[in-house]
Structures are given as structure tokens and as C-alpha cells.
Amino acid sequence: MCGIVAASSKRDVVPILTEGLRRLEYRGYDSCGIAIVDESKLKRTRTVKRVNALIEQTKIENLSGLTGIAHTRWATHGAPEICNTHPHFSHNMMAVVHNGIIENYEEIREELIEKGYEFLSQTDTEVIVHLVHSLYEGDLLKAVEKAVQRLRGAYAIALTCIKEPNRVVATKKAAPLVAALGEGENFVASDPIALAGVTDKFIYLEDGDVVDVTPEKVVIWHKEGEEYKTIERPVSIIHEFSSEISLGNYNHYMQKEIFEQPRAIADTLEGVQGITGAIFGFEAPEMFKRLKRVLIIACGTSYYAGMIGKYWIESIAKVPVDVEIASEYRYRESVPDLDTLVLTISQSGETADTLAALRHAQDLGMDMTMTICNVATSAMVKETKAHYITRAGVEIGVASTKAFTTQLAALYLLALAICKEKGRLTPEREEQAIRELRHLPKSMDVVLKQEPEIKTWAELFADKNNALFLGRGAHYPIALEGALKLKEISYIHAEGYPAGELKHGPLALVDGNMPVVTVAPNDELIEKLKSNMQEVRARKGVLFVFSDADSNIEPSDGIHVIKLPENYGDLSPILHVLPLQLLAYHTALVRGTDVDKPRNLAKSVTVE
């Protein structure tokens, strides 16, 4: 959510900053801007259009300079209008960009208005730059250090000032921010991918760090007691971004990432020769032996992964599981259980609601914590005792695909590992599970080859306004995920339901204009599901069925059928989500929507 790029260099930084914003477009935004210190003047360009439009504006205005800050904004306080677009200025002397939310901005705003400061936006961000300006006594670093003592909320901030033209000062709390090292230039960004090809040396900042960036050096300060002192943070070398941010032969990142899933699953499972709790960290085996319950906390697509994880952990490990939406869990009175494993699931590891829910559980005394995450350096990994790092690689499309399926692979391993540590996993079952996991990428490749058939269905969906998705058992969350994908990128209203609930309300919506997508694996519930399908046909509803080859469901009038090549048992949900992803993608193409950057949505939700 939102993106920051800042630079202090001995060369023109405008191309670096704007290209950085382009690389951060995947995070979601509705406006963008850049401010440059040029010959002791602040120059700014902003737009409520895309980054390409901003780049054109910088060329028309001949914008250049050695120090600058840039931002993509996802609106929270104030509509996506120019007056609310970052960077914000104070007295044409100081500029700021900000990710996050300042919770006490109204209080600070009133104080600053009384001091004579004029506010030109409706944002919480503008209070930051005026507050720092009010505290400025010739040292931007000291002014920022004083200002952050007043701020409550989550934030990543970068500022520059015309009185110190070669300097950027940045800080963070509960929002991602990295410093980056170059030759004769240094940087700050909300995501290392922003600086791919510019540098491969990154420092992951900790909450409370204040970083002082000039062309010659990066100095990190952290408060100890009442004083700020310099502190060393490790430098990470990251090489792998360049290939992952290239589209190659694909038209969209979402399409590329759908077809990367077999490789992502193989990478996520690489090195797993046998089932053991130790693959989740050295503390995991003892936690798995001790636990009596599992509490899964997540948001969005990760929440649906957790729902499937519940089916697996309960059926395989025989351990009860609760699955909570993070934003709900943290704000209700719950009963803590010290023998519960608290498991968070997040692609970024920085999801604000999930992080807050994790900390809430820890505050309640629940000390067995674990995360399944795609980013090894994230806050969630650092704050949990055990973890499994999925290896989906960079996921740029806002609608999650490969992050979801790799989370499922990790959850299946978790179910087996808990079962093993509790002495319930037989050698035969372990061997079978390993064999099926190793074969899974090939099975996924076969399913993805059915894309041409799915494209023909997309033509039938494109003019619809509503759709229902049905599933049973572990495939009910897959129906939810399929509905989410369709609404996210095609803007067709879609809802997922357990098929048995159809007659308890949703059946009232079914008619000839309501497509009903049905996930129909050949499992113990297939006959029940066929009855639900007949309920739809009796109301002239049109069925679109993804079945297994041996489900004995044949196409007929009002029933469209695509058969997946094989039944894959417990792992069937991973195969069945692939055609739903492709259906959403191709429907969005027909409707002409922005597949990779759907309106109003952000990739990494780092604000509440």
C-alpha cells in the first residue's frame, strides 16, 4: 500500500525515482508525485493519473536534481485529488512523503493552525511536514527525531529540506522501509524492488530507526533511553529481482504469476525430504508437541488459505483449529489459551491488521507463535518463534495467485508436521504425502494447459453483473477465493457459498442471468453436490462446473463442464483454484479492466 522512493546522489535522481515508482505500481495507488531539491529550491510534480503520466510531466517540466523524494498514494485521508497527493510542502522549504496513518493528526493539526500554519490538504500527512518544520533549528535529523515523539500510528516517512539540499531523513514504525547503498549515492524505499538494477545492497530498518541519507553515507539512529545513538544494521544482498519484474512473453503480471505457480510450488517444497517439525524452525517441534489448538489469523486471500488449512490440520493431525479474520480478532474479547499455536499467514509479512492481531495474541500471553510468509525479512517473521518462508518470489499483480498456492503447500506440510510430532503420522502416510507433493507441480502444469477452454467461458461471463461460486468441504474456501478473484479484477459482483447453504437463501438469486460456478472434485461429497447442482438447474440457473475426470458430470443444456485431468485427494484444492484464477483473468480481459492494478485496491495493506 503506497510506495516511497527517495535518493541523495551526485547524479540526477529523477529517472531513478520515477522508475522506482513504476516498480512500486503493483502495491496499488490512485495518485503519485515527486519533489526535487534543485539549486536550493523545491520543485514538485504531482498527478492523479498513472506513473507514466508523471514521467511525462517531469520531462515537459525538465525536472532534475540530485536529491528527491517520490510517492505513490493510496487514499485514506482525503480523496485522490492533486491537493492531497504527496509530496506535501511546508513553507516551500521542506517536503515529505508518507505511508501509513497518523492517528493523532487532528490534535497536532489544531496546534499547528494556532501557530499560524496553513493546511492545503485533507491528509494526515501534511501535519508531519509542518510539525517537523516547526521543530527545525538547522538540523533536519534532530527535527525528525523530535517530531516522531509526537506521532501515533503506523508510518514510513521521508523528508528533504532546501537548507540541507543533499540530505534525506527517513523513519518508520509498523510500516516497511529499507535503506539502500550505492556508489556516490544512497536511497530509501518502501520495497527493495523499487531499486532493482540500481543497487543490490539493502538495510532493513527496524521500528524507531531514523536514517540519515547523503550521497556519501547512510547513518542509522535509534533511541536508547532518552537519547538517539547510532546503530549498525546488517546489509542484505538481493540479486534476484530483475528477472521477476520482467513480463517476458506474458501480457500481464497476473497471467505470468498464474503460470509461475508450478515452479513456485516446487521452490517452496525444495529441500523437504521428509516430514518434521524442524522445517518450521528449531522451536517448532516442541511447540507442535505441546499445542492443543491452532489459531490461524489472516486477511483476504490468506484468510481463505487458513480456512483450507483448518480442514487439513483437523483431518490429518486431529487438532482443533480456529480461523479468524485479523481485523476482527484484535478488536473482540477473546479467551486466551496458552496451549494454542498462533499462526499468521501473510504474503508480505507486513499486513497491518495481521501484525496487530499477532501482537494482541502475544499480549494475552499466547507465546507459541508462527508465520507462513513470502518475505523472510518481514516484521511477521521477526516477531514469531517459528516460520515457513514460501518461495513464491515477487508477486506484482494485486490479485494474489502464486502467493496463495504456496501458502497452501506450506499449510499442508504444517498439518503433516504436527501429525508427525504428535506421533500420529505413519511411515506409509508420510511417504505417500511426499510423493504427492513432488508430483504436484506436474499436475498443475496439466491443469494450466486448459486455458483455451476457460477463455471461451470468459466470453459468457463478461456481460454478467453477478455470479455465485459453490463448493463443499475444503473446496468451499476455493469457491470463496474464486469469487474474490472475479470481483477483484473484473468488477463483477460474486459471492462464494458452501453448496449446502444454497437453499437457505442464495437460491433466491438464481435465474438464467446468474452464472453459478461449481467446484466439483470427485470426493465423498460429490453426490451431495450434484443434488445442489440440480437445485440450480430447476431454477433455470446456468452451471459452470470444474469437475474431476471421474466425477461423471457431463455437459448438457445449461451445464458447462471442464474436467480436470485427475483427482488429487487432499491436495485437490490447489489444483481446483487454478482454473478459477484463469476464469477471473480472462473475464477481466474481455471486460477491459486493469488486471494488474484493479481500482481502489492495494497489494500490501500496511494501514488499518
LINCORDA-V482507 format. One record per helix or strand of 2 or more residues. SS is the DSSP state (H for helix, E for strand). FROM is the first residue (numbers start at 1). TO is the last residue. Records with the same first field share a line. If there is no record, write none. Layout:
# LINCORDA-V482507
SS: FROM-TO  FROM-TO
This chain:
# LINCORDA-V482507
E: 3-9  31-38  41-47  67-73  88-90  94-102  153-161  164-173  178-181  185-189  201-204  210-213  218-224  227-230  235-237  293-298  320-325  340-346  369-373  386-389  466-471  493-498  515-520  542-548  559-564
H: 14-23  25-27  51-60  82-84  105-114  126-135  140-148  192-195  241-244  253-259  261-269  277-280  284-290  300-317  326-329  352-363  379-382  402-421  427-448  451-461  473-490  499-504  506-509  526-538  569-591
